[in-house]
Amino acid sequence: MEDYIVSHFKQIDDHDQQLGLFAVFDGHQSLEIPIDLQVHLFKNTINEPGFWIDPESAVKTDANFLQSDDLKKGGATAVTAILFNCQHKLVVANNVGDSRAVMCKNGVAKQLSVDHDPIKEKEEIEKRGG
């Protein structure tokens, strides 16, 4: 298991916002992919055009990353969340793989992401070369 996490708050002065950045990346067959995600994913997301207007649309995988030769070395599951101003808005990107986002409120757990099921997604996986 090659698990990497992000859990910190970042002040973005240009937008007078504090962002809570949270993620778990679980490497599969290599360290390169989860380390790259840990270092670059949030930086790339925040710099995505339209992030401050519509963050839900800006949270996506970098197309250049998907074309990278590094993907041939392995992969990673991922679950990410961005908290705006510690209370204003929580954006959870749908998970990749077998990671899951769960929130607990008043002792009750609520699932925030949808689990992927390779058996149900077999056709889509094979269509993408998997």
N, CA, C and O atoms as a GROMACS GRO file, in nm:
protein
  520
    1MET      N    1   0.084  -0.118   0.000
    1MET     CA    2   0.000   0.000   0.000
    1MET      C    3   0.089   0.124   0.000
    1MET      O    4   0.174   0.141   0.087
    2GLU      N    5   0.067   0.208  -0.097
    2GLU     CA    6   0.142   0.332  -0.106
    2GLU      C    7   0.044   0.448  -0.089
    2GLU      O    8   0.004   0.511  -0.188
    3ASP      N    9   0.004   0.476   0.034
    3ASP     CA   10  -0.094   0.581   0.059
    3ASP      C   11  -0.026   0.715   0.083
    3ASP      O   12   0.074   0.724   0.155
    4TYR      N   13  -0.080   0.817   0.021
    4TYR     CA   14  -0.032   0.953   0.038
    4TYR      C   15  -0.152   1.040   0.068
    4TYR      O   16  -0.260   1.019   0.014
    5ILE      N   17  -0.134   1.138   0.155
    5ILE     CA   18  -0.246   1.224   0.194
    5ILE      C   19  -0.210   1.371   0.172
    5ILE      O   20  -0.093   1.409   0.165
    6VAL      N   21  -0.314   1.450   0.161
    6VAL     CA   22  -0.305   1.596   0.166
    6VAL      C   23  -0.407   1.637   0.270
    6VAL      O   24  -0.523   1.594   0.264
    7SER      N   25  -0.366   1.718   0.363
    7SER     CA   26  -0.457   1.768   0.465
    7SER      C   27  -0.400   1.899   0.519
    7SER      O   28  -0.323   1.899   0.616
    8HIS      N   29  -0.437   2.009   0.456
    8HIS     CA   30  -0.389   2.137   0.505
    8HIS      C   31  -0.479   2.251   0.456
    8HIS      O   32  -0.560   2.234   0.365
    9PHE      N   33  -0.462   2.366   0.520
    9PHE     CA   34  -0.536   2.485   0.481
    9PHE      C   35  -0.442   2.578   0.408
    9PHE      O   36  -0.325   2.591   0.444
   10LYS      N   37  -0.494   2.643   0.305
   10LYS     CA   38  -0.413   2.732   0.222
   10LYS      C   39  -0.488   2.864   0.206
   10LYS      O   40  -0.604   2.866   0.162
   11GLN      N   41  -0.422   2.973   0.240
   11GLN     CA   42  -0.481   3.106   0.222
   11GLN      C   43  -0.454   3.152   0.080
   11GLN      O   44  -0.340   3.152   0.034
   12ILE      N   45  -0.559   3.191   0.010
   12ILE     CA   46  -0.549   3.241  -0.127
   12ILE      C   47  -0.583   3.390  -0.120
   12ILE      O   48  -0.699   3.428  -0.126
   13ASP      N   49  -0.479   3.472  -0.108
   13ASP     CA   50  -0.499   3.614  -0.086
   13ASP      C   51  -0.568   3.684  -0.202
   13ASP      O   52  -0.648   3.775  -0.181
   14ASP      N   53  -0.539   3.642  -0.326
   14ASP     CA   54  -0.601   3.707  -0.442
   14ASP      C   55  -0.753   3.696  -0.440
   14ASP      O   56  -0.822   3.778  -0.502
   15HIS      N   57  -0.806   3.597  -0.371
   15HIS     CA   58  -0.950   3.574  -0.368
   15HIS      C   59  -1.007   3.585  -0.227
   15HIS      O   60  -1.124   3.554  -0.204
   16ASP      N   61  -0.924   3.628  -0.132
   16ASP     CA   62  -0.966   3.644   0.006
   16ASP      C   63  -1.039   3.518   0.055
   16ASP      O   64  -1.147   3.526   0.114
   17GLN      N   65  -0.978   3.403   0.029
   17GLN     CA   66  -1.037   3.274   0.065
   17GLN      C   67  -0.933   3.189   0.137
   17GLN      O   68  -0.814   3.196   0.109
   18GLN      N   69  -0.980   3.109   0.229
   18GLN     CA   70  -0.898   3.003   0.285
   18GLN      C   71  -0.960   2.871   0.241
   18GLN      O   72  -1.079   2.846   0.258
   19LEU      N   73  -0.875   2.786   0.182
   19LEU     CA   74  -0.922   2.657   0.134
   19LEU      C   75  -0.868   2.545   0.222
   19LEU      O   76  -0.749   2.544   0.255
   20GLY      N   77  -0.953   2.454   0.260
   20GLY     CA   78  -0.910   2.329   0.323
   20GLY      C   79  -0.894   2.227   0.212
   20GLY      O   80  -0.990   2.197   0.141
   21LEU      N   81  -0.775   2.173   0.197
   21LEU     CA   82  -0.747   2.078   0.090
   21LEU      C   83  -0.724   1.940   0.152
   21LEU      O   84  -0.634   1.923   0.235
   22PHE      N   85  -0.804   1.843   0.111
   22PHE     CA   86  -0.798   1.710   0.171
   22PHE      C   87  -0.802   1.604   0.063
   22PHE      O   88  -0.882   1.612  -0.030
   23ALA      N   89  -0.715   1.504   0.074
   23ALA     CA   90  -0.714   1.396  -0.024
   23ALA      C   91  -0.642   1.274   0.030
   23ALA      O   92  -0.554   1.284   0.116
   24VAL      N   93  -0.682   1.159  -0.022
   24VAL     CA   94  -0.609   1.034   0.000
   24VAL      C   95  -0.585   0.975  -0.138
   24VAL      O   96  -0.677   0.959  -0.218
   25PHE      N   97  -0.458   0.941  -0.165
   25PHE     CA   98  -0.418   0.877  -0.290
   25PHE      C   99  -0.355   0.744  -0.254
   25PHE      O  100  -0.260   0.739  -0.177
   26ASP      N  101  -0.407   0.636  -0.310
   26ASP     CA  102  -0.358   0.502  -0.283
   26ASP      C  103  -0.291   0.450  -0.409
   26ASP      O  104  -0.356   0.422  -0.509
   27GLY      N  105  -0.160   0.439  -0.403
   27GLY     CA  106  -0.083   0.395  -0.520
   27GLY      C  107  -0.104   0.248  -0.551
   27GLY      O  108  -0.120   0.166  -0.462
   28HIS      N  109  -0.104   0.218  -0.680
   28HIS     CA  110  -0.117   0.081  -0.727
   28HIS      C  111   0.001   0.052  -0.818
   28HIS      O  112   0.010   0.108  -0.928
   29GLN      N  113   0.090  -0.033  -0.775
   29GLN     CA  114   0.206  -0.081  -0.851
   29GLN      C  115   0.320   0.019  -0.862
   29GLN      O  116   0.423  -0.013  -0.920
   30SER      N  117   0.306   0.139  -0.808
   30SER     CA  118   0.417   0.234  -0.815
   30SER      C  119   0.395   0.347  -0.715
   30SER      O  120   0.288   0.360  -0.656
   31LEU      N  121   0.498   0.428  -0.698
   31LEU     CA  122   0.489   0.546  -0.612
   31LEU      C  123   0.472   0.673  -0.694
   31LEU      O  124   0.426   0.774  -0.640
   32GLU      N  125   0.507   0.671  -0.823
   32GLU     CA  126   0.511   0.792  -0.903
   32GLU      C  127   0.376   0.863  -0.912
   32GLU      O  128   0.369   0.985  -0.895
   33ILE      N  129   0.271   0.788  -0.938
   33ILE     CA  130   0.139   0.850  -0.958
   33ILE      C  131   0.086   0.916  -0.830
   33ILE      O  132   0.049   1.033  -0.835
   34PRO      N  133   0.080   0.846  -0.716
   34PRO     CA  134   0.026   0.913  -0.597
   34PRO      C  135   0.112   1.030  -0.551
   34PRO      O  136   0.059   1.128  -0.499
   35ILE      N  137   0.243   1.022  -0.568
   35ILE     CA  138   0.330   1.134  -0.531
   35ILE      C  139   0.300   1.253  -0.621
   35ILE      O  140   0.290   1.366  -0.573
   36ASP      N  141   0.287   1.229  -0.751
   36ASP     CA  142   0.256   1.337  -0.845
   36ASP      C  143   0.122   1.401  -0.811
   36ASP      O  144   0.110   1.524  -0.813
   37LEU      N  145   0.022   1.321  -0.779
   37LEU     CA  146  -0.108   1.374  -0.741
   37LEU      C  147  -0.098   1.457  -0.613
   37LEU      O  148  -0.156   1.565  -0.604
   38GLN      N  149  -0.026   1.406  -0.516
   38GLN     CA  150  -0.010   1.476  -0.388
   38GLN      C  151   0.053   1.614  -0.408
   38GLN      O  152   0.012   1.711  -0.344
   39VAL      N  153   0.150   1.623  -0.497
   39VAL     CA  154   0.223   1.748  -0.520
   39VAL      C  155   0.146   1.845  -0.610
   39VAL      O  156   0.148   1.966  -0.586
   40HIS      N  157   0.077   1.794  -0.714
   40HIS     CA  158   0.025   1.882  -0.818
   40HIS      C  159  -0.127   1.895  -0.828
   40HIS      O  160  -0.174   1.997  -0.880
   41LEU      N  161  -0.204   1.799  -0.783
   41LEU     CA  162  -0.346   1.799  -0.813
   41LEU      C  163  -0.419   1.926  -0.768
   41LEU      O  164  -0.490   1.987  -0.848
   42PHE      N  165  -0.402   1.966  -0.642
   42PHE     CA  166  -0.474   2.084  -0.594
   42PHE      C  167  -0.422   2.212  -0.657
   42PHE      O  168  -0.500   2.302  -0.688
   43LYS      N  169  -0.292   2.222  -0.677
   43LYS     CA  170  -0.236   2.340  -0.742
   43LYS      C  171  -0.295   2.355  -0.882
   43LYS      O  172  -0.336   2.464  -0.920
   44ASN      N  173  -0.301   2.246  -0.957
   44ASN     CA  174  -0.358   2.250  -1.092
   44ASN      C  175  -0.508   2.283  -1.088
   44ASN      O  176  -0.556   2.359  -1.171
   45THR      N  177  -0.579   2.228  -0.992
   45THR     CA  178  -0.723   2.252  -0.982
   45THR      C  179  -0.752   2.398  -0.950
   45THR      O  180  -0.838   2.459  -1.013
   46ILE      N  181  -0.680   2.455  -0.854
   46ILE     CA  182  -0.702   2.595  -0.815
   46ILE      C  183  -0.669   2.689  -0.931
   46ILE      O  184  -0.732   2.794  -0.945
   47ASN      N  185  -0.571   2.653  -1.013
   47ASN     CA  186  -0.533   2.736  -1.127
   47ASN      C  187  -0.618   2.712  -1.251
   47ASN      O  188  -0.599   2.779  -1.353
   48GLU      N  189  -0.712   2.619  -1.244
   48GLU     CA  190  -0.800   2.590  -1.357
   48GLU      C  191  -0.891   2.710  -1.384
   48GLU      O  192  -0.951   2.764  -1.290
   49PRO      N  193  -0.903   2.754  -1.511
   49PRO     CA  194  -0.995   2.865  -1.541
   49PRO      C  195  -1.136   2.831  -1.493
   49PRO      O  196  -1.186   2.721  -1.517
   50GLY      N  197  -1.197   2.924  -1.427
   50GLY     CA  198  -1.334   2.903  -1.379
   50GLY      C  199  -1.344   2.842  -1.241
   50GLY      O  200  -1.454   2.824  -1.190
   51PHE      N  201  -1.231   2.809  -1.178
   51PHE     CA  202  -1.235   2.745  -1.046
   51PHE      C  203  -1.313   2.830  -0.946
   51PHE      O  204  -1.393   2.776  -0.870
   52TRP      N  205  -1.291   2.960  -0.944
   52TRP     CA  206  -1.352   3.045  -0.842
   52TRP      C  207  -1.499   3.073  -0.872
   52TRP      O  208  -1.574   3.112  -0.783
   53ILE      N  209  -1.541   3.054  -0.996
   53ILE     CA  210  -1.680   3.077  -1.034
   53ILE      C  211  -1.762   2.949  -1.018
   53ILE      O  212  -1.873   2.951  -0.965
   54ASP      N  213  -1.705   2.836  -1.064
   54ASP     CA  214  -1.776   2.708  -1.063
   54ASP      C  215  -1.678   2.597  -1.026
   54ASP      O  216  -1.634   2.522  -1.114
   55PRO      N  217  -1.644   2.585  -0.898
   55PRO     CA  218  -1.541   2.487  -0.858
   55PRO      C  219  -1.577   2.343  -0.892
   55PRO      O  220  -1.488   2.262  -0.917
   56GLU      N  221  -1.707   2.310  -0.893
   56GLU     CA  222  -1.745   2.173  -0.925
   56GLU      C  223  -1.701   2.133  -1.066
   56GLU      O  224  -1.666   2.018  -1.090
   57SER      N  225  -1.703   2.228  -1.158
   57SER     CA  226  -1.662   2.199  -1.296
   57SER      C  227  -1.510   2.199  -1.312
   57SER      O  228  -1.458   2.137  -1.404
   58ALA      N  229  -1.441   2.266  -1.223
   58ALA     CA  230  -1.295   2.278  -1.236
   58ALA      C  231  -1.222   2.158  -1.178
   58ALA      O  232  -1.107   2.133  -1.213
   59VAL      N  233  -1.286   2.083  -1.090
   59VAL     CA  234  -1.222   1.967  -1.029
   59VAL      C  235  -1.228   1.852  -1.129
   59VAL      O  236  -1.331   1.787  -1.145
   60LYS      N  237  -1.117   1.830  -1.196
   60LYS     CA  238  -1.110   1.727  -1.298
   60LYS      C  239  -0.966   1.681  -1.314
   60LYS      O  240  -0.873   1.743  -1.261
   61THR      N  241  -0.948   1.574  -1.386
   61THR     CA  242  -0.815   1.521  -1.410
   61THR      C  243  -0.747   1.600  -1.520
   61THR      O  244  -0.809   1.631  -1.622
   62ASP      N  245  -0.621   1.631  -1.500
   62ASP     CA  246  -0.542   1.704  -1.598
   62ASP      C  247  -0.521   1.617  -1.722
   62ASP      O  248  -0.468   1.506  -1.711
   63ALA      N  249  -0.563   1.665  -1.839
   63ALA     CA  250  -0.550   1.588  -1.963
   63ALA      C  251  -0.404   1.553  -1.993
   63ALA      O  252  -0.376   1.444  -2.043
   64ASN      N  253  -0.312   1.644  -1.962
   64ASN     CA  254  -0.169   1.615  -1.984
   64ASN      C  255  -0.124   1.499  -1.898
   64ASN      O  256  -0.042   1.417  -1.941
   65PHE      N  257  -0.176   1.491  -1.777
   65PHE     CA  258  -0.141   1.383  -1.686
   65PHE      C  259  -0.186   1.248  -1.743
   65PHE      O  260  -0.114   1.149  -1.735
   66LEU      N  261  -0.305   1.247  -1.802
   66LEU     CA  262  -0.357   1.122  -1.858
   66LEU      C  263  -0.276   1.074  -1.978
   66LEU      O  264  -0.278   0.955  -2.010
   67GLN      N  265  -0.206   1.165  -2.046
   67GLN     CA  266  -0.125   1.128  -2.161
   67GLN      C  267   0.018   1.092  -2.120
   67GLN      O  268   0.097   1.050  -2.204
   68SER      N  269   0.050   1.108  -1.995
   68SER     CA  270   0.186   1.088  -1.945
   68SER      C  271   0.230   0.942  -1.950
   68SER      O  272   0.150   0.851  -1.930
   69ASP      N  273   0.360   0.921  -1.978
   69ASP     CA  274   0.417   0.787  -1.974
   69ASP      C  275   0.418   0.732  -1.832
   69ASP      O  276   0.430   0.610  -1.813
   70ASP      N  277   0.406   0.820  -1.730
   70ASP     CA  278   0.406   0.773  -1.592
   70ASP      C  279   0.290   0.678  -1.564
   70ASP      O  280   0.302   0.590  -1.478
   71LEU      N  281   0.179   0.693  -1.636
   71LEU     CA  282   0.064   0.605  -1.613
   71LEU      C  283   0.097   0.460  -1.647
   71LEU      O  284   0.032   0.369  -1.596
   72LYS      N  285   0.195   0.438  -1.732
   72LYS     CA  286   0.235   0.302  -1.765
   72LYS      C  287   0.304   0.234  -1.647
   72LYS      O  288   0.319   0.112  -1.645
   73LYS      N  289   0.348   0.315  -1.549
   73LYS     CA  290   0.419   0.261  -1.432
   73LYS      C  291   0.324   0.219  -1.321
   73LYS      O  292   0.369   0.162  -1.222
   74GLY      N  293   0.195   0.244  -1.335
   74GLY     CA  294   0.100   0.210  -1.230
   74GLY      C  295  -0.014   0.308  -1.228
   74GLY      O  296  -0.043   0.372  -1.329
   75GLY      N  297  -0.079   0.320  -1.116
   75GLY     CA  298  -0.193   0.410  -1.104
   75GLY      C  299  -0.220   0.443  -0.960
   75GLY      O  300  -0.137   0.421  -0.873
   76ALA      N  301  -0.338   0.496  -0.935
   76ALA     CA  302  -0.376   0.534  -0.799
   76ALA      C  303  -0.527   0.546  -0.790
   76ALA      O  304  -0.594   0.582  -0.887
   77THR      N  305  -0.579   0.516  -0.673
   77THR     CA  306  -0.716   0.555  -0.643
   77THR      C  307  -0.706   0.692  -0.576
   77THR      O  308  -0.600   0.730  -0.526
   78ALA      N  309  -0.816   0.765  -0.575
   78ALA     CA  310  -0.812   0.898  -0.517
   78ALA      C  311  -0.950   0.939  -0.470
   78ALA      O  312  -1.052   0.904  -0.529
   79VAL      N  313  -0.951   1.014  -0.362
   79VAL     CA  314  -1.071   1.083  -0.316
   79VAL      C  315  -1.025   1.219  -0.264
   79VAL      O  316  -0.931   1.227  -0.186
   80THR      N  317  -1.093   1.325  -0.307
   80THR     CA  318  -1.049   1.460  -0.273
   80THR      C  319  -1.166   1.546  -0.227
   80THR      O  320  -1.281   1.521  -0.263
   81ALA      N  321  -1.134   1.648  -0.148
   81ALA     CA  322  -1.236   1.743  -0.103
   81ALA      C  323  -1.170   1.879  -0.084
   81ALA      O  324  -1.054   1.888  -0.043
   82ILE      N  325  -1.246   1.984  -0.113
   82ILE     CA  326  -1.201   2.121  -0.091
   82ILE      C  327  -1.308   2.190  -0.007
   82ILE      O  328  -1.426   2.191  -0.044
   83LEU      N  329  -1.266   2.247   0.105
   83LEU     CA  330  -1.356   2.320   0.194
   83LEU      C  331  -1.327   2.469   0.179
   83LEU      O  332  -1.213   2.512   0.198
   84PHE      N  333  -1.428   2.546   0.145
   84PHE     CA  334  -1.412   2.690   0.123
   84PHE      C  335  -1.440   2.765   0.252
   84PHE      O  336  -1.546   2.749   0.312
   85ASN      N  337  -1.344   2.848   0.295
   85ASN     CA  338  -1.357   2.934   0.413
   85ASN      C  339  -1.404   2.859   0.537
   85ASN      O  340  -1.478   2.914   0.619
   86CYS      N  341  -1.363   2.736   0.552
   86CYS     CA  342  -1.388   2.653   0.670
   86CYS      C  343  -1.535   2.628   0.700
   86CYS      O  344  -1.567   2.565   0.801
   87GLN      N  345  -1.625   2.675   0.617
   87GLN     CA  346  -1.767   2.652   0.644
   87GLN      C  347  -1.856   2.679   0.525
   87GLN      O  348  -1.968   2.627   0.520
   88HIS      N  349  -1.812   2.758   0.431
   88HIS     CA  350  -1.898   2.809   0.325
   88HIS      C  351  -1.947   2.700   0.230
   88HIS      O  352  -2.067   2.688   0.205
   89LYS      N  353  -1.856   2.621   0.177
   89LYS     CA  354  -1.892   2.522   0.075
   89LYS      C  355  -1.791   2.408   0.078
   89LYS      O  356  -1.671   2.431   0.094
   90LEU      N  357  -1.840   2.286   0.064
   90LEU     CA  358  -1.755   2.168   0.055
   90LEU      C  359  -1.775   2.106  -0.082
   90LEU      O  360  -1.887   2.073  -0.121
   91VAL      N  361  -1.665   2.090  -0.157
   91VAL     CA  362  -1.670   2.027  -0.288
   91VAL      C  363  -1.593   1.896  -0.278
   91VAL      O  364  -1.474   1.896  -0.246
   92VAL      N  365  -1.661   1.786  -0.305
   92VAL     CA  366  -1.598   1.654  -0.304
   92VAL      C  367  -1.598   1.602  -0.446
   92VAL      O  368  -1.704   1.587  -0.507
   93ALA      N  369  -1.479   1.576  -0.499
   93ALA     CA  370  -1.471   1.518  -0.634
   93ALA      C  371  -1.507   1.371  -0.624
   93ALA      O  372  -1.471   1.303  -0.527
   94ASN      N  373  -1.580   1.323  -0.724
   94ASN     CA  374  -1.614   1.181  -0.722
   94ASN      C  375  -1.486   1.100  -0.718
   94ASN      O  376  -1.389   1.132  -0.786
   95ASN      N  377  -1.487   0.997  -0.641
   95ASN     CA  378  -1.368   0.918  -0.619
   95ASN      C  379  -1.326   0.841  -0.745
   95ASN      O  380  -1.406   0.820  -0.836
   96VAL      N  381  -1.202   0.802  -0.746
   96VAL     CA  382  -1.148   0.716  -0.852
   96VAL      C  383  -1.104   0.587  -0.784
   96VAL      O  384  -1.022   0.589  -0.692
   97GLY      N  385  -1.159   0.474  -0.828
   97GLY     CA  386  -1.121   0.346  -0.770
   97GLY      C  387  -1.198   0.315  -0.645
   97GLY      O  388  -1.316   0.347  -0.634
   98ASP      N  389  -1.130   0.251  -0.549
   98ASP     CA  390  -1.198   0.201  -0.430
   98ASP      C  391  -1.183   0.292  -0.309
   98ASP      O  392  -1.193   0.246  -0.195
   99SER      N  393  -1.158   0.420  -0.332
   99SER     CA  394  -1.157   0.517  -0.223
   99SER      C  395  -1.298   0.569  -0.202
   99SER      O  396  -1.380   0.566  -0.294
  100ARG      N  397  -1.327   0.615  -0.082
  100ARG     CA  398  -1.462   0.662  -0.051
  100ARG      C  399  -1.454   0.784   0.040
  100ARG      O  400  -1.374   0.788   0.133
  101ALA      N  401  -1.538   0.884   0.012
  101ALA     CA  402  -1.551   1.002   0.099
  101ALA      C  403  -1.674   0.984   0.186
  101ALA      O  404  -1.783   0.954   0.136
  102VAL      N  405  -1.656   1.003   0.317
  102VAL     CA  406  -1.764   0.990   0.412
  102VAL      C  407  -1.758   1.108   0.508
  102VAL      O  408  -1.649   1.146   0.552
  103MET      N  409  -1.872   1.166   0.540
  103MET     CA  410  -1.879   1.276   0.635
  103MET      C  411  -1.962   1.230   0.754
  103MET      O  412  -2.062   1.160   0.738
  104CYS      N  413  -1.920   1.268   0.872
  104CYS     CA  414  -1.994   1.235   0.992
  104CYS      C  415  -2.053   1.363   1.051
  104CYS      O  416  -1.980   1.459   1.077
  105LYS      N  417  -2.183   1.362   1.071
  105LYS     CA  418  -2.250   1.478   1.132
  105LYS      C  419  -2.343   1.428   1.241
  105LYS      O  420  -2.431   1.346   1.216
  106ASN      N  421  -2.322   1.477   1.361
  106ASN     CA  422  -2.402   1.435   1.476
  106ASN      C  423  -2.402   1.284   1.494
  106ASN      O  424  -2.504   1.224   1.530
  107GLY      N  425  -2.287   1.222   1.470
  107GLY     CA  426  -2.272   1.080   1.490
  107GLY      C  427  -2.328   0.992   1.379
  107GLY      O  428  -2.330   0.870   1.392
  108VAL      N  429  -2.373   1.053   1.270
  108VAL     CA  430  -2.429   0.977   1.159
  108VAL      C  431  -2.338   0.993   1.037
  108VAL      O  432  -2.307   1.104   0.995
  109ALA      N  433  -2.295   0.879   0.981
  109ALA     CA  434  -2.208   0.880   0.864
  109ALA      C  435  -2.292   0.895   0.738
  109ALA      O  436  -2.397   0.833   0.723
  110LYS      N  437  -2.242   0.980   0.647
  110LYS     CA  438  -2.308   1.000   0.518
  110LYS      C  439  -2.205   0.983   0.409
  110LYS      O  440  -2.102   1.050   0.409
  111GLN      N  441  -2.230   0.892   0.315
  111GLN     CA  442  -2.140   0.868   0.204
  111GLN      C  443  -2.150   0.985   0.106
  111GLN      O  444  -2.261   1.022   0.065
  112LEU      N  445  -2.035   1.044   0.068
  112LEU     CA  446  -2.033   1.160  -0.020
  112LEU      C  447  -1.989   1.127  -0.163
  112LEU      O  448  -2.003   1.211  -0.252
  113SER      N  449  -1.936   1.009  -0.185
  113SER     CA  450  -1.890   0.972  -0.318
  113SER      C  451  -1.950   0.838  -0.358
  113SER      O  452  -2.001   0.764  -0.273
  114VAL      N  453  -1.943   0.808  -0.485
  114VAL     CA  454  -2.000   0.685  -0.539
  114VAL      C  455  -1.887   0.586  -0.565
  114VAL      O  456  -1.789   0.618  -0.632
  115ASP      N  457  -1.900   0.466  -0.511
  115ASP     CA  458  -1.797   0.364  -0.531
  115ASP      C  459  -1.795   0.318  -0.676
  115ASP      O  460  -1.898   0.309  -0.742
  116HIS      N  461  -1.674   0.291  -0.725
  116HIS     CA  462  -1.660   0.234  -0.858
  116HIS      C  463  -1.663   0.082  -0.847
  116HIS      O  464  -1.612   0.026  -0.750
  117ASP      N  465  -1.722   0.017  -0.945
  117ASP     CA  466  -1.732  -0.128  -0.948
  117ASP      C  467  -1.684  -0.177  -1.083
  117ASP      O  468  -1.754  -0.162  -1.183
  118PRO      N  469  -1.563  -0.237  -1.088
  118PRO     CA  470  -1.508  -0.279  -1.216
  118PRO      C  471  -1.595  -0.380  -1.290
  118PRO      O  472  -1.591  -0.386  -1.413
  119ILE      N  473  -1.673  -0.458  -1.219
  119ILE     CA  474  -1.760  -0.555  -1.286
  119ILE      C  475  -1.872  -0.481  -1.360
  119ILE      O  476  -1.902  -0.513  -1.475
  120LYS      N  477  -1.933  -0.382  -1.294
  120LYS     CA  478  -2.039  -0.304  -1.358
  120LYS      C  479  -1.983  -0.211  -1.466
  120LYS      O  480  -2.054  -0.175  -1.560
  121GLU      N  481  -1.855  -0.172  -1.454
  121GLU     CA  482  -1.794  -0.077  -1.546
  121GLU      C  483  -1.701  -0.145  -1.648
  121GLU      O  484  -1.620  -0.078  -1.713
  122LYS      N  485  -1.712  -0.276  -1.661
  122LYS     CA  486  -1.621  -0.354  -1.746
  122LYS      C  487  -1.615  -0.300  -1.889
  122LYS      O  488  -1.507  -0.282  -1.944
  123GLU      N  489  -1.729  -0.275  -1.948
  123GLU     CA  490  -1.733  -0.228  -2.086
  123GLU      C  491  -1.661  -0.094  -2.102
  123GLU      O  492  -1.584  -0.076  -2.197
  124GLU      N  493  -1.685  -0.001  -2.010
  124GLU     CA  494  -1.619   0.131  -2.017
  124GLU      C  495  -1.469   0.118  -1.996
  124GLU      O  496  -1.390   0.184  -2.064
  125ILE      N  497  -1.428   0.033  -1.903
  125ILE     CA  498  -1.285   0.012  -1.875
  125ILE      C  499  -1.216  -0.045  -1.999
  125ILE      O  500  -1.108   0.002  -2.037
  126GLU      N  501  -1.276  -0.143  -2.062
  126GLU     CA  502  -1.216  -0.205  -2.181
  126GLU      C  503  -1.214  -0.107  -2.299
  126GLU      O  504  -1.121  -0.108  -2.380
  127LYS      N  505  -1.317  -0.022  -2.309
  127LYS     CA  506  -1.322   0.077  -2.416
  127LYS      C  507  -1.205   0.177  -2.403
  127LYS      O  508  -1.157   0.229  -2.504
  128ARG      N  509  -1.160   0.201  -2.280
  128ARG     CA  510  -1.049   0.293  -2.255
  128ARG      C  511  -0.913   0.222  -2.255
  128ARG      O  512  -0.812   0.283  -2.223
  129GLY      N  513  -0.912   0.094  -2.291
  129GLY     CA  514  -0.784   0.023  -2.304
  129GLY      C  515  -0.746  -0.060  -2.183
  129GLY      O  516  -0.637  -0.117  -2.180
  130GLY      N  517  -0.832  -0.068  -2.083
  130GLY     CA  518  -0.801  -0.144  -1.963
  130GLY      C  519  -0.837  -0.289  -1.975
  130GLY      O  520  -0.816  -0.365  -1.880
   0.00000   0.00000   0.00000
